[in-house]
């Protein structure tokens, strides 16, 4: 025995551990469960919100009072395929993309404020 053996333990060769039994079916099951969780927590709610927004834009009519995603409030004056013209004040009209409409307000909301 030497002084170095006291300070540093000697490494002994060991046999490799046996491969886990089952061939990874637990891992595959875990991955399937995780994909399902991600679908129901993240993907499905986002698809539902996108569908609701498409429906909101499809039902938009002239005279509706809306809020844009930038926070501007106005009344729909003209509706095109991709753009909507809003009257934000008397005689002031601004053109926005349809997808910029965030919310439709109840009629009469602009006069109340």
Secondary structure, DSSP 8 states (H G I E B T S, - for coil): --HHHHHS------------TTTTHHHHHHHHHHHHHHIIIIIHHHHHHHHHHHHHHHT--TT-EEEETTS-EEEEEEE-SSEEEEEEETTEEEEEEGGGEEEEE-TTHHHH-
